[in-house]
Amino acid sequence: MVGRHVDGNLYHTIRFPTSGQPWGNVSAAVAGSPGKFSSVSCASIGDNLHVVGINQDGNLYHTIRFPTTWQPWGDVSAAVAGNPGTFKKVAYASISQDVHVVSLT
């Protein structure tokens, strides 16, 4: 699970059948943090958790939580052609081995 705290930082936990992992500060733990977030969503593919968030500037960023580590944040807004501008909300889903992003501008 991933959630956005009122301070704009992202937190992550894993729910096991009989307990939960303590919340971890994703914003502090993942390299290349783009700052505070206004919206977040996630989806899983296999053992990996894909997280997409909108930072305070309205840009989309993406990271992956592998079983033992996090991938550095990547700037989706800059990397994908046809950027429509500032994003407000985001939803994320996995279909087969692909992730799909839907966002409001």
N, C-alpha and C positions, 0 to 999 in steps of 0.2 A: 504494500500500500504506500502511496505517496500523497502527501498533503502540503498545502501552503499555509504557513503560520501567518498571523496578522502582521508580523514584522517583515513579511516578504520572503523569508527563507523557506526552502523546501525541506521536508523531513520524510524519512522512509522507515518502514518497519516490515517485518515478515511475521505473518500469523501462522504458527504451527498448530497441529491438531489439539495440543493441550496447553499451549502457552504462546506468548508473543515475544519477539525480539525487542529490546529497548529501541526507542526512536533514535535515529541518527540524523544529524544535520547534513543533508546532501549538499547544500550551498557551500558549506565549509569543507566538505570532504572531497568533492569532485574538482579536478583541475580545470582552470579556465572559466571560473564562475563569471557569468555575465551580469552579476548584481542581484538585485531584488526581483522577485517574480510577482506578476499580477494574476496569472492563470497557469494551471498545470493539468496534465493528463498522462496516462500511461497505458501500456499494453504489453503482453508477454509473447515472446516467440521462443519456444523450447524452454530452456532454463534461464533465459535472459529477459530482463525487464527493460523495456524501452520507455524513456521518460522524455516528454516534450513540454517545454514551458515558455511562457511569454515574459520577457523581462520588462523593467519599468520603461524602456524606450519603445516597447511594442514590437520587438523582434523575437522570432521563434528560435529556440535553442533545443538541442537534442543530446541525450547521453544514454548509455546502455549500462545497466548493472549486470555484470557477469557474475557467476557464482562466488567469486572471491575478490572482485575489484570493480571499479567504475571506469568507464571510458571518459576522457576529457570532453567537456561541452563542445559541441559543434554549432556553428551559426547557420541554421537552416535558411534564414531570410537572405543571407548573402550567397549561399551555395546553390540554391535552386532558382532557375530562370523564371522570369515572369512575376516577381514579387509584387503583390498588389499594394503594399504599403504597410502601415501600422496595424498590428493585430490586437484584438481585444479579448477574445475567448478562444479556447482550443479544445478539441476532442480528438481522441486517438484510438485506433482499433487495429488489431492484427487479423489478416485474412490469409490463411495458409502461411507462407513464409514472408509475407509483405506487411508493412505497416502503412496505414492510411491516416492522413491528417486532414481534419476539417477545422477551419478557423474563421472567425468573424473579423472583418476589418472595419 
